[in-house]
Amino acid sequence: MASIRELHQQLVKKERSAVEITQEALERIQALEPKLHSFLCVTAERALEQAGAVDAKIAAGEEIGLLAGIPVGIKDNLCTKGIPTTCASRILENFVPPYESTATQKLADAGAVMVGKTNLDEFAMGSSTENSAYQVTANPWDLSRVPGGSSGGSAAAVAAQECVVALGSDTGGSIRQPASFCGVVGMKPTYGLVSRYGLVAYASSLDQIGPFGNTVEDAAILLSAIAGYDPKDSTSLKVAIPNYAASFKPDFKPRGQLKIGIIKETFGEGLDSVVEQAVTKAVDQLQSLGAEIHIISCPTFRYGLPTYYIIAPSEASANLARYDGVKYGYRAPDADNLLSMYTRTRATGFGTEVKRRIMIGTYALSAGYYDAYYLKAQKVRTLIKRDFEKAFAAVDVLVCPTSPTTAFKAGEKTTDPLSMYLTDLMTIPVNLAGLPSLSLPCGFDDQGLPIGLQLIGNVLREDLLFQVAYAYEQSTTWHLRKPQIS
């Protein structure tokens, strides 16, 4: 499937209609879904209706924006009015929101076509999309492997060209890690840049909505559409939103003006040698484009994982308390009193990983343990943020691998939660600091699996990350490779 800009040109020149483009996406979904399982819900009728509205505008001689008529996938933890939003959980199996999330409303206003809701780890808790209550999504590059998580459905759908772009959410790497595993571009914006209104909460101080695309420009166009202040979200930032794709350049001139820092703590033990080689070559390529390379130390980077797995479950235990069988969602049918209704509803409605994190979080917040765990984790979070601040006083962009490995086999880590958590080792500190970060393809291993390069920027420097990523992308051919699904 072509890029956003290419499809836009075809539409305005009337070479193709929005309905034709949408039908092509729906046909590809129908053909691939028996193998991929990227979508929990395909909204064909709504998609064709939205596409028809775009064609009517074109026929009437009205101007259309870049996203008008573009097929988009939406992670199923974003509320969509009249369309089921399950968070891949049994507890929300029959939930149909009466309102629209701000991010999806902005896409609808821009004329984008929602082709369906994508699969995820239940309540966005996981790194492989194996924790979904409904299905396990496959990696388009190797159907026996995972696409990453929790936004694995969105990443796989974009990689397999079932849609042009997609939305995901990122709490500890849930956009960037699957982007790395699936060989696409994924961006986690600055905390507060995109409204969280209508995003089903996992960990409220960490969650952020972001874009997936096959190219840097596609991801930039999508972010420009969904970013911006929203009075419905108290954490939303009142900042001007630039056109992120407006002034891309193929290199960094004058030479040496752009300073890129390699985080030394992200290399060494635990990092696959093939990943290290690919990232090192990518850094060499950035240097050849005119960047000045520095080695940067972020000593507290290694403490991101334990810090996250106290803060995130603590917030989750509070956020998920609302699913009690009373107000909405699933209710256990065989309860004979209020207490048994609560316990049976939550015991049968939540999956294993969700229950594990609720218990961890409840314990960390309990009397006698709050200071020892949660309060200490918040202090370490501050230290991690300060390390990044020191780093950005010396360089403009930080670089490291997105994930220590390429995509692993389905089932390989499901019985070892700690091993699964370690796959987010490189991405979690960014969320703790509220910074923007982007993953893009920088190579393949000997099994033909994609490798991701992670770029980390200072607060609200999405524009710089996109520029660096674009220059690298245009000087390589990694983004041109597509999975052959058989």
N, C-alpha and C positions, 0 to 999 in steps of 0.2 A: 504494500500500500504506500502511496506517495506521502510526502511531507505535508504539513499544514499549508505552507505557502504554495506548494505545487497544486494542491487540491483547490485552494482559493482561486488561483489563476484559471484553472479549468472551469470553475463555477462562473466566474465573472465573464469569461469568454464564451460561456454557454456550450463548452465542449462536452460537459457532463452535467447531470442534474444532481442535486443533493439526495434525491430519492435513489438514484442509481448508485451513488457512493455508499449510501446507507445499506441498500440491499446487498451490495458486495460484501460489506462487513458482516451482515447478518448471515449470509450464506457461508462465509468462512467460519463464523462461530459455530454454525450448525454442523459443518464438516469436521471441525477440530475438537469440539467439546467432548465427544465420547472418549478422547484420549487425554486431553489437557485438564478438563474440569476447572477452568479459570473462572467461570461465571456461576453464581448461585441463582441468578435470576436474569433472564434475557427479556428486555422490554421492547420487543419488536414493534408492537402497535404504536406505542408512544414515540419510538424512534422515527418511524415512517411519518407520523403526524408532524413531528418537529421538522423533519426534512422537507415535507411538503410546504410548510410555512416559509422556509427559506427560499424554496423555488418560486413561491408566489411573490415574494419580495423582489427577486431577480426579474421575474416577468413584468413586474410593475415599474421596473427601472430604478428601484431603490438601491442604495449602496448597502453592502453587507460587510461585516467585520471579518477578520481572519479566521475566527473560530466558527463562523456560521456554516452549518452543514457538515461539520467535522465529527465523525464518530468518536465518542468518549466513553471509557469505562469508569465506573464509580465504585470505590471500595465500600463494602456493605456495612460500614459503621458510620456512614454519612446519611442522615435522614433525608428521605425523598418522599414528598407528599403523595399519598395514594399508592406508593410502591413499597413492598415489604422491606424492612430494614432489620436484619436478624443478628448482626454481629457474629454470624456463623455459630450461634448458640441456640440450644433448645429452649432456653428460657425466654427468648424473643422470637420464637418460631412463627407466631401468627401476628407479630406487631407490624402495623401499618401506620406510619407517622401521619399526624394531621397537619404537619408543617414541613417546610423545606429548609435544609441547611443553607447558610449564607453562601458557602462556596458553590454548591450545586445550583443555587438560584442565580448566581452571577454567570455561570456557564449557560444556563437556560436563556438568560437575558441577552447573552452574546450570540445566541443562535446555535450553540453546540447541540449535538444530537446524542442523547444518552442511550447507548445500546444495551446496557445492563449493569447489574450490581456484581462486583467481583468477590471471589472467595478470600478468606483471611483466617489467621489463627483466631480462635474464639476470643472476642473482646480485645483483639490485637495483642494477645499474650502468646508469643512464640516467635521462633526464628526459622520456621520451615513450612508453614501453612499445613502442617499435619495435625494441628490441634482444632481444626474446624470440626464442628459437630456433624457436618453433612457430607464432605468429600475431601479428598487429598488432591491438591493441584500438582501437576507434573511440570518439570522444567522443559521448555520447548527444545533445548539443545540435547537433552538426554532424558527420555520419559521415565527412566528408572531413578532419576535424581529429583531433589526438592528444588523449588524455585526461590527458596528463601522466605522470610516472613518478617512481620506479619502480613505485609501487603503483597504476598506472593501471587495472588490472583491478578492484581493489576499489572505487576511486572511481567508475568507470563503472557497476559493478553496483548500487551504492547509488543513484546518480543515476537510473538506469533502472528502479529499484524491482524489480530481480531478487532482491534480498534487502533486509531492513530495515536492517541494519548490517553492517559488515565490519571485519576486522583488516588493517592494513598494517604496514610497517616504515619507519622514517625514519632515514636516515643523514646526509643533507644537505638534506632537504626532501621526501623521497619520500612523505610523507603529505600535507603541507600544499600543495605545488604541484599535485598532481592534484586535491585538494579544491577548490582555487581554479579550475582549468580545468573541473571538472565541476559546480561550483555546489553543493557539499555541505560539511559540517563535518568537519574533520580535525584531530586533536590529536596532537602529538608530546610525550609526557610528559617529566618530569625524568629524566635518565639514572639508571637503577637502580630506578625506581619499578615498572616491569614486568619480570618475569624474562625474560632472554634464553635460558633453557634451551630447546633445541629450535628456536631461530631459527638458520637457517644463516648463518654469519658472513660479513659483507662487511668492515666495519671495526669491530672489537670495541669500541673506545673511543667510537664514535659511534652505533652501531646502537641503536634503541629501537622497541619494538612500540607501536602506538597504534590508536585507533578512528576509524572513519568513520561518520557518520550523516546523515540528512536534516535533523535538528534538533540543537540544542545539547544538549537533554535526552537524546536517544538516545545521543549520543556520551559524555555524562557517565555514563549508566547502564552502558554497555559498559566504560568505563575502571574504574569502581568494581569491576566483576566480575573484571578481569584483573590489577589492581594488587596489590602486596603482596610481602612478603619471601619469598624462596625459597632454602633452603640449597643448592640445586643450582647457583645462580648466585653466584659470589663477588663480583660487583658489585651484588648486590641490596641495597636499603636496608631497614633495620629501622625502619620508621615505621608509625604508625597510618594506616589508609586510611579517609577519611571517605566518607559517602554524598554524592557530588558533586552530585547532583540534589535534595538534600533541602530546601534553603532558598533557592531562587531568588527574586529580587525584580525587579519590572519597571523599577526606576530606581535611582539612587544618592543616597540621602538619609542624613544631611543633606548638602545641596549643598556642593560644594567639598572634601568629605572624601576622595574618591577622586581621586588625581592621575594623569593619563595623559600620557605623554611621546611626542611625535612625533620619530622619529629623522630628523634633517635630512639625514643622508648618504644616505638612501634615496630622496630626491627630486632631480629635475634630469635631467641628460643620461642617456639610455637608458631612461627611464620613459615609457611611452605616455601621452599627454595624457589620454585617456579613463580610464585607470587612476588617474592622479593626481587627476582630478576626482572620481571615485567615492570614493576613499579620503578626500579632503578633506571631502566631504559626510558621510561616515560619522563623521569626527572631530567635525564640527559637531553631528551627531545625538547623539553621546556627551556632548558638552558640554550639549546641551539636556536630557539626562537627569540632569544634576547633576554631571558630572565636571569637574575643573579641568584645563585643557589647558596643557602646557608644551612648549617646543621643547628637545630634548635632543640633544647631540652625542656620538656614539660614533666617534671619529676612526679607529679601527682596523677598523671594520665593513667597509670597502672591501677590507681585506686577507684577508677570510674565504675568498674564492674560491681564490686561489693557495695559501693555507695548507692548505685542505682537499684540494686536488689534489696535495699531497705526502703528507700524513698518511694519507688514506683509501687511495690506491693502495699505499702502503707496507704498511699493515696487510693489505690484500687480497692482496698478493704472498705474505705469510706464511700467511694463512688458506687460500688456494687451492692451496698446495703439496701439500695432502693428496689432491688429485684427480690421481692418478698412474697409474691403471689397475690398481693392485695390490689395494687393500683392498675397494673397492666402486665402483659406477658403471661408466661405459663404459670398455672397453679396446679399443684398436685391434687389429683381427684379423690384420693382415699384418706384425706386428713379428717380427724374427728374433733380437733380443737385448734385454737389459734397457733399454739406452739408447734404442734405436729405439722400444720400447714406450712409454717415458715421453714422448718427443718427439712421436710420432705420435698418441698418445692425447690429449695436451693441444692439439696443433695442430688436430685435427679435432673434439675435444669442446667446446672453448671458442669463443665467437664473437669477432668483431673487437674490440668494445669491451672485453670482459673481458681479452683478450690485450693490448690497448693499456694498460690500467691495471696489469696485472701487470708489464709491462715498465717503466713509469714508476716503479712502486714498488720494483722490484728495483734499478733504477738509483739511486734516491734513497737506498737503504740500503747500497749497495755501498761497498767500501773507498775512502777518499779523497773520497767525496761525502756521507757520512752527516752530518758536521758542517755542511757547506755548505747542505744542503737539509733533511733530516729534523729535525736538532737545532734549526736556525733556525726551522723551521715550528712546532715545539713552543713555542719562546720567544714567537713571535707569538701563538700560541693563548693563552698566559698573558696577554698584553697585551689581547687581545679580551675575555677573561673579566673582567679588571680594569675595562675600560671599562663593561661591563654592571653590575658591582658599584657603580661610581660613579653610574651612571644610576639604579639602584634605591635609592640613598641619597636621591635627590631625588623620585622618582615611584614609583607602585605597579605600573603596567603600561606597556609600551612598544607603540607602534603604528607599522605601516608596511605597504606593499603586500606581498602574499604573493609575487607574481610581477610582473616589469616589464611583462609583456604578457598578453593573453588567449591562449587555445589557438591554436597555429599549425597550419598544414596538415601532414598526414602527408607525410614525405619532404622537407620544406622545409629541415631542418637536419641530415639524416643524413650528408651529406658534409662538414659543417663542425663537428667536435667542439667547438671553442671556443665557437661560437655556441650550441650545445646546453648547454654547461656554464654559460653566462651566465644561463640561465633559473632557476638556483638561487641567484642572487646574493643575494637577500633572505633566504633561509632557512638557508643554511649556517652563518653565525656562531652561531646558536642551538645547533646541534649541537656546535660546537667548545667552547661554554661549558657544555654539559650542562643547558640551561634548558628549561622547558616552553613550548610555543608552540601556538597554535590558529589555524586559518584558517576563516573563514566568509564566505558570500556578502554582498557589499555593493553590487551593481549589475550592469549588463549593458552591453556595448558596442553599437555601432550594427549589429553583425552578429548580435546576440542571444546573445552568448557571455558566460558568467559572469565576474565580477571578484571576487577574494578580498581580504579584509581580514585582516592578520596581527596577532594580539595575542601579546605576549611577556611572560612573567611571571618573577618571581624563583624560585629553587629551591623546589620543592614547593608552589608557589602555583597549582596546577591549579584549586583551588576558586575563586580570585579570577578567573582567566581565564574559567571557565565562567559565573560570575555576570555579568561584563562582557558576554560574548558573548550570554548569554540576554537581558539587558536590551535590547541593541541589536536582537537578532533579533525580540523581541516588539514593538518599536516600528517595525518595517519589514515589508515583504511579500516581500522577495527570496526567502526560503526557501520560499514558497508556490508559486513558479513551478516547473513540471516540464517536462522536455524532451518534445517530441512526436516520437517516432521513426517515420519513414515508410519 
